[in-house]
Amino acid sequence: MSWKIYHNPNCTKSRKTLELLRSRGVEPEIIEYLITSPKTDEIKSIIDILDVEPQNLVRVKEVDFVNSGIDLGNIDSIASGIAANPKLLERPIVLHNGIAIIGRPPENIEKLF
């Protein structure tokens, strides 16, 4: 049973989510997506298994969003926009057994246990 977290160590919610996983005995694969940007296909895969609308994966309050050209009604645009500018990825995202959950708030990930 593999676990994966798209993590930003500078984000309080991301750190708390990782801490919550570890408190439950889980040591996930940590993907620091600002260092290793996910590819468009990887983002599309996450969108496919998330239990939210695709636009919820985009940090629309980020300054970079305004100039990103992302069409929130188009999955391809969302995926390629995030791949080009990974700081627009809502975080953290935890994946486990074919399910993805955004850890905002961190307690959301309890659904994975």
Secondary structure as UniProt FT lines:
FT   STRAND          3..7
FT   TURN            9..10
FT   HELIX           12..23
FT   TURN            24..25
FT   STRAND          29..32
FT   TURN            33..35
FT   HELIX           40..49
FT   HELIX           54..57
FT   TURN            60..61
FT   HELIX           63..66
FT   TURN            67..68
FT   TURN            72..73
FT   HELIX           75..84
FT   HELIX           86..88
FT   STRAND          93..96
FT   TURN            97..98
FT   STRAND          99..102
FT   HELIX           106..112
//
